[in-house]
Amino acid sequence: MAATPLTDAEIAQALADLPGWTAQDGRLAAVYKADRAAVPGFYAAVAAAEDEANHHAEITVLYGTVGFALNTHDAGGAITALDTALAERISALAVERGARPAGK
Ligand SMILES: C[C@H](O)[C@H](O)[C@H]1CNC2=NC(N)=NC(=O)C2=N1
């Protein structure tokens, strides 16, 4: 998949299908709430998806919340399809693992 910067319209289109995700400071960002006991498994599942995609998020764990920030370093920090694809994977894994967008 090419690391080509997405346009604002393409980013908005991707966000429409990513509940709880926003574009913040040039990165795709989301914060999920999860039961403390579910956090390690959620992280492990995301880490496996990252390694499969060879694309990695900045992940912040604070007790029962897991935050993600995504941009593409190889594209000068722009948001690319690599980021939206991984965000989609994280969003699906969150549902599987009982994590829900913190804003909800
Ligand atoms: C060498 C390795 O393939 C690259 O550094 C990959 C790894 N993971 C990555 N993750 C992110 N977020 N952006 C990248 O450009 C990137 N590049």
PDBQT file of the ligand as one rigid body, heavy atoms in Angstrom, charges set to zero:
ROOT
HETATM    1  C1  LIG A 201      11.564  -0.047   8.623  1.00  0.00    +0.000 C 
HETATM    2  C2  LIG A 201      10.074  -0.165   8.862  1.00  0.00    +0.000 C 
HETATM    3  O1  LIG A 201       9.452  -0.863   7.800  1.00  0.00    +0.000 OA
HETATM    4  C3  LIG A 201       9.452   1.236   8.868  1.00  0.00    +0.000 C 
HETATM    5  O2  LIG A 201      10.089   2.027   9.855  1.00  0.00    +0.000 OA
HETATM    6  C4  LIG A 201       7.927   1.191   9.192  1.00  0.00    +0.000 C 
HETATM    7  C5  LIG A 201       7.635   0.653  10.550  1.00  0.00    +0.000 C 
HETATM    8  N1  LIG A 201       6.416   1.183  11.161  1.00  0.00    +0.000 N 
HETATM    9  C6  LIG A 201       5.916   2.396  10.811  1.00  0.00    +0.000 A 
HETATM   10  N2  LIG A 201       4.922   2.960  11.518  1.00  0.00    +0.000 NA
HETATM   11  C7  LIG A 201       4.464   4.188  11.207  1.00  0.00    +0.000 A 
HETATM   12  N3  LIG A 201       3.463   4.747  11.947  1.00  0.00    +0.000 N 
HETATM   13  N4  LIG A 201       4.979   4.864  10.187  1.00  0.00    +0.000 NA
HETATM   14  C8  LIG A 201       5.963   4.391   9.399  1.00  0.00    +0.000 A 
HETATM   15  O3  LIG A 201       6.396   5.058   8.460  1.00  0.00    +0.000 OA
HETATM   16  C9  LIG A 201       6.478   3.081   9.699  1.00  0.00    +0.000 A 
HETATM   17  N5  LIG A 201       7.452   2.534   8.973  1.00  0.00    +0.000 NA
ENDROOT
TORSDOF 0
